[in-house]
Amino acid sequence: MTSYLKIRRFRDDQINWVSDNPIQLNHLHNEIIQRVISVSVKQTEEKYGSLPCPFTFFMMGSAGRFEQSLWSDQDHGIIYQQRGTEINDYFLQLGKEIACGLLLAGYAYCDGGVMASNPLWCKSLPEWRQQVTNWSNNSNWESVRHLLIFIDGRSLYGEASLLNNVKLEVYQLIHKEDLLKKILNNTLYRKKGIGVLGQILVETHGPHTGSLNIKETALFPYVNGIRLLALKGNIMETSTLTRLEKLSEFELSFNMKELYKQQFMKLLILRLSLSQSDNYENSHYLPISPLSKKQKEEIKEILKNGAALYRYVRNLIEKEDT
C-alpha cells in the first residue's frame, strides 16, 4: 500500500505541471498507471508465485483513447495467453490488485464494473476470442456496447500483440456481421447542446445546475462519430485525433478533417482550463455563466460542429445500409 500511496503523491506533485496540456497530461496518466501495474505485478508474484504466462493489461474509455482529463475513472482489462482454472484465478487476483492500486493512486472504480477485477474483462486469449464472437453474433444493445468499449482498448503493459489479435478479429466480425448500423444505433442518443434560440443548453436541476455536460454533449459526438468512421475504414488506432488523421479522403475530406481536429483539440484544452477539476464527477461539467462572450461563442462552434459531424456519419452509414 505504501508504494501505491507514493505513486499518488507523485501524481499530485506532477499533475499541475501538465494541467493545461492534454497530450502531456495523458503521458503522465500513462506513467502513473504503468507504475501501478508494475507494483501490482510484484505484489501478486510475492503472494501467488511467478506469472504463469504472458499477458497484456489494457485501458479502455478515455484512457484507451488517450483523452483523459485531470481525473479519470478505471476502464481496463487483461488478456492472458493460456487458459486454465489456476491461471484464470491468478490473473483475476492480479486484476483485483491493479484495480485496488489504481484506486489508491487516484482513479475511481468504474461504476459499470469495466475492470480487470471482473471476470468479464479478464480472460485468456481463447476465451476472449469466443467472447467477442458471442458479442458479435448476439448483437443486442448490451453486446454492441461491450464491443464499442473493447474497440477503444489500448495496451499499457505486457504483450500488446494479444490485444491486437483480438481487436483484428473484432473488426473482421463487425464487417462480416454487418454491425455498423447497430453500432450507430447504440450511439444514436445525443444530448442536445444548443437550443432553438441559439443558447447553450445547461443542466436545469441537481448539483450541476447551470453547467454544460461536456462529456455527453460536447465530446461524445466527436468520439462516437470518428470511431464509426474508423471502424468503417478498418483503422485500428484508438485516439480520436489519430483516427481522424488516418481517415481517407473518401471517408472525410481534408478540409473537414482539419476542422474537426482543430475543434476537438480546442475542446480538450477548454475542458482542462474551464471545467471544475476538483474531482472526477465535476470534471465533466462546465459552468457557463462565468464564461466570457468569446468563450461561449467558441463552445457553441464546437457543439455545432460536433453535431454536424455526427449527422454526416449517421447519413453516410444509413445510406450504405439501404
C-alpha positions in Angstrom: 0.0 0.0 0.0 2.9 2.4 0.8 4.1 2.1 -2.9 0.6 3.0 -4.2 0.4 6.0 -1.9 3.9 7.1 -3.1 2.6 6.9 -6.7 -0.4 9.0 -5.6 2.0 11.6 -4.1 3.9 11.6 -7.4 0.6 12.2 -9.3 -0.3 15.1 -7.0 3.2 16.6 -7.4 3.2 16.4 -11.2 -0.3 16.9 -12.3 -0.3 20.7 -12.0 2.6 21.0 -14.4 0.6 19.4 -17.2 -2.9 20.5 -16.3 -3.2 22.8 -19.4 -1.8 20.4 -22.0 -3.9 17.3 -22.9 -1.1 15.4 -24.6 1.4 15.9 -21.7 -1.4 15.1 -19.2 -2.2 11.8 -20.8 1.5 10.9 -21.0 1.6 11.5 -17.2 -1.5 9.3 -16.7 0.3 6.5 -18.7 3.3 6.7 -16.5 1.2 6.7 -13.3 -0.8 3.7 -14.5 2.3 1.8 -15.6 3.9 2.4 -12.2 0.8 1.0 -10.5 0.8 -2.1 -12.7 4.5 -2.8 -12.0 3.9 -2.7 -8.3 0.7 -4.8 -8.6 2.6 -7.5 -10.6 5.3 -7.6 -8.0 2.8 -7.8 -5.1 0.9 -10.6 -6.9 4.1 -12.6 -7.6 5.1 -12.3 -4.0 1.7 -13.7 -2.9 0.9 -16.3 -5.7 4.2 -17.0 -7.4 5.6 -16.0 -10.8 3.4 -15.0 -13.7 2.1 -18.3 -15.3 2.1 -17.0 -18.9 2.4 -13.8 -20.9 -0.4 -11.3 -20.6 -1.4 -7.7 -21.5 -3.1 -5.1 -19.5 -5.1 -2.6 -21.5 -7.0 0.6 -20.8 -10.4 1.5 -22.4 -12.7 4.5 -22.3 -11.0 7.9 -22.2 -7.7 6.3 -21.1 -7.8 3.9 -24.1 -8.4 6.9 -26.4 -5.6 9.0 -24.7 -8.2 11.6 -23.8 -8.3 11.6 -20.0 -8.9 14.8 -18.1 -7.3 15.7 -14.7 -9.4 13.0 -13.1 -10.4 9.7 -14.6 -12.2 6.5 -13.5 -11.0 3.0 -14.3 -11.8 1.2 -17.5 -9.4 -1.8 -18.1 -9.0 -5.4 -18.9 -6.5 -8.3 -19.1 -5.8 -10.9 -21.8 -3.5 -13.7 -20.9 -2.1 -16.3 -23.3 -3.2 -19.7 -21.8 -6.4 -20.8 -20.2 -6.8 -23.0 -17.1 -8.5 -22.7 -13.8 -5.4 -21.8 -11.8 -4.2 -19.4 -14.4 -7.7 -17.8 -14.5 -7.6 -17.4 -10.7 -4.1 -15.9 -10.8 -4.9 -13.2 -13.3 -8.2 -12.3 -11.6 -6.2 -11.7 -8.4 -3.8 -9.6 -10.4 -6.8 -7.6 -11.9 -8.1 -7.0 -8.4 -4.7 -5.9 -7.1 -4.3 -3.4 -10.0 -7.9 -2.0 -9.5 -7.1 -1.5 -5.8 -3.7 0.1 -6.6 -5.3 2.5 -9.2 -8.0 3.5 -6.6 -5.2 4.4 -4.1 -3.4 6.3 -6.8 -6.4 8.5 -7.5 -8.5 6.6 -10.1 -12.1 5.9 -9.1 -13.6 2.4 -9.7 -15.7 2.1 -12.8 -19.4 2.2 -11.9 -20.2 -0.3 -14.6 -17.5 -2.8 -13.5 -15.4 -2.5 -16.7 -12.2 -3.6 -14.8 -9.8 -6.5 -14.9 -11.1 -7.4 -11.4 -14.3 -8.5 -13.2 -14.2 -11.9 -15.0 -16.0 -10.5 -18.0 -12.9 -8.3 -18.7 -10.2 -10.7 -17.5 -9.9 -13.8 -19.7 -7.5 -16.0 -21.6 -6.9 -15.4 -25.3 -9.1 -18.3 -26.4 -11.9 -17.1 -24.1 -11.6 -13.5 -25.3 -11.9 -14.7 -28.9 -15.1 -16.6 -28.0 -16.5 -13.7 -26.1 -16.1 -11.2 -28.9 -17.6 -13.7 -31.3 -20.6 -14.1 -29.0 -21.0 -10.3 -28.7 -20.9 -10.0 -32.5 -23.4 -12.9 -33.0 -25.8 -11.7 -30.3 -25.5 -8.1 -31.5 -28.1 -6.9 -28.9 -27.7 -3.5 -27.3 -25.5 -4.7 -24.4 -23.3 -6.8 -26.6 -22.7 -4.0 -29.1 -22.0 -1.7 -26.1 -19.3 -4.2 -24.9 -17.8 -4.3 -28.4 -17.6 -0.5 -28.5 -15.9 -0.3 -25.2 -13.4 -3.0 -26.2 -12.6 -1.3 -29.5 -11.1 1.7 -27.6 -8.7 -0.7 -25.8 -5.0 0.3 -25.7 -2.3 -1.9 -24.3 -0.2 -0.3 -21.5 1.7 -3.3 -20.1 2.8 -6.7 -21.4 2.3 -8.3 -24.8 0.4 -5.8 -26.9 0.0 -8.4 -29.7 -2.5 -10.3 -27.5 -4.9 -7.3 -27.6 -4.1 -6.5 -31.3 -5.0 -10.1 -32.3 -8.4 -9.9 -30.7 -9.1 -6.4 -32.0 -8.3 -7.6 -35.5 -10.9 -10.3 -35.1 -13.5 -7.8 -33.8 -13.0 -5.6 -36.9 -13.4 -8.6 -39.2 -16.6 -9.7 -37.3 -18.1 -6.2 -37.4 -17.8 -6.2 -41.2 -18.8 -9.9 -41.6 -21.9 -9.5 -39.5 -22.7 -6.0 -40.9 -22.8 -4.4 -37.5 -22.1 -0.8 -38.3 -25.8 0.2 -38.4 -26.3 -1.5 -35.0 -23.2 0.3 -33.6 -24.6 3.6 -35.0 -28.0 2.9 -33.2 -26.1 2.2 -30.0 -24.6 5.7 -30.0 -27.6 7.5 -31.6 -28.8 9.2 -28.4 -27.1 12.7 -28.3 -27.6 15.2 -25.6 -28.5 18.4 -27.4 -26.1 21.3 -26.7 -27.7 24.3 -28.4 -31.4 25.5 -28.1 -33.7 26.9 -30.7 -32.7 30.4 -29.7 -29.0 29.7 -30.1 -28.4 29.4 -26.3 -26.1 26.8 -24.7 -28.3 24.2 -23.0 -27.2 23.6 -19.4 -28.3 21.3 -16.6 -31.5 22.6 -15.1 -31.5 20.7 -11.8 -29.2 18.9 -9.4 -25.7 19.8 -8.3 -24.5 20.9 -11.7 -27.4 23.3 -12.5 -26.2 26.0 -14.9 -23.4 23.8 -16.3 -22.8 22.1 -19.6 -22.3 18.4 -19.6 -19.1 18.3 -21.6 -18.8 14.6 -21.8 -22.2 13.7 -23.2 -22.9 17.0 -25.1 -19.5 18.0 -26.5 -17.1 15.1 -26.5 -19.4 12.2 -27.4 -20.5 13.4 -30.9 -16.8 13.6 -32.0 -15.7 10.4 -30.2 -18.6 8.3 -31.4 -18.7 9.8 -35.0 -15.0 9.3 -35.6 -15.0 5.8 -34.1 -17.7 4.8 -36.5 -15.7 6.1 -39.5 -12.5 4.4 -38.1 -14.4 1.1 -37.9 -15.8 1.6 -41.4 -12.2 2.3 -42.7 -10.5 -0.5 -40.6 -8.4 2.0 -38.7 -7.1 0.3 -35.5 -5.9 3.4 -33.7 -7.8 4.4 -30.6 -7.3 8.1 -30.1 -9.9 10.3 -31.8 -7.3 12.7 -33.2 -5.2 9.8 -34.6 -8.3 8.2 -36.1 -9.1 11.5 -37.8 -5.5 11.7 -39.1 -5.7 8.2 -40.6 -9.1 8.6 -42.3 -9.1 8.5 -46.1 -10.3 11.4 -48.2 -13.1 9.0 -49.2 -14.4 8.9 -45.6 -13.8 12.6 -44.8 -12.4 15.4 -46.9 -9.1 17.0 -46.0 -10.8 20.3 -45.0 -13.4 18.5 -42.8 -10.6 16.5 -41.1 -8.6 19.7 -40.4 -11.7 21.4 -39.0 -12.7 18.6 -36.7 -9.1 18.0 -35.5 -8.9 21.7 -34.6 -12.3 21.7 -32.9 -11.6 18.5 -30.9 -8.2 19.7 -29.7 -9.7 23.0 -28.7 -12.4 21.1 -26.8 -9.9 19.1 -24.8 -8.0 22.3 -23.9 -11.1 24.1 -22.8 -12.2 21.2 -20.7 -8.9 21.4 -18.8 -8.9 25.2 -18.4 -12.6 25.9 -17.7 -14.2 22.8 -16.1 -14.5 22.2 -12.3 -11.5 19.9 -11.9 -11.7 19.2 -8.1 -12.9 15.6 -8.7 -13.9 13.1 -11.4 -17.6 13.9 -11.4 -17.2 17.7 -11.5 -14.6 17.5 -14.4 -17.5 16.5 -16.7 -19.3 19.8 -16.2 -18.5 23.3 -17.4 -20.2 26.3 -15.6 -21.5 28.6 -18.3 -22.3 31.9 -16.6 -18.7 32.9 -15.6 -17.5 32.5 -19.2 -16.8 35.5 -21.5 -18.8 36.1 -24.6 -15.9 34.9 -26.8 -15.6 31.6 -24.7 -19.3 31.0 -25.1 -19.1 31.5 -28.9 -16.1 29.1 -29.1 -18.1 26.4 -27.2 -21.2 27.0 -29.4 -19.0 26.5 -32.5 -17.5 23.2 -31.1 -21.1 22.0 -30.3 -22.4 22.9 -33.7 -19.5 21.2 -35.5 -19.8 18.1 -33.3 -23.5 17.8 -34.1 -22.8 18.3 -37.9 -20.1 15.6 -37.8 -22.3 13.1 -36.2 -25.2 13.8 -38.7 -22.7 13.4 -41.5 -21.6 10.0 -40.2 -25.1 8.9 -39.5 -26.2 9.7 -43.0 -23.2 8.0 -44.5 -23.8 4.7 -42.7 -27.6 4.8 -43.1 -27.2 5.5 -46.9 -24.8 2.5 -47.3 -27.3 0.3 -45.4 -30.2 0.9 -47.9 
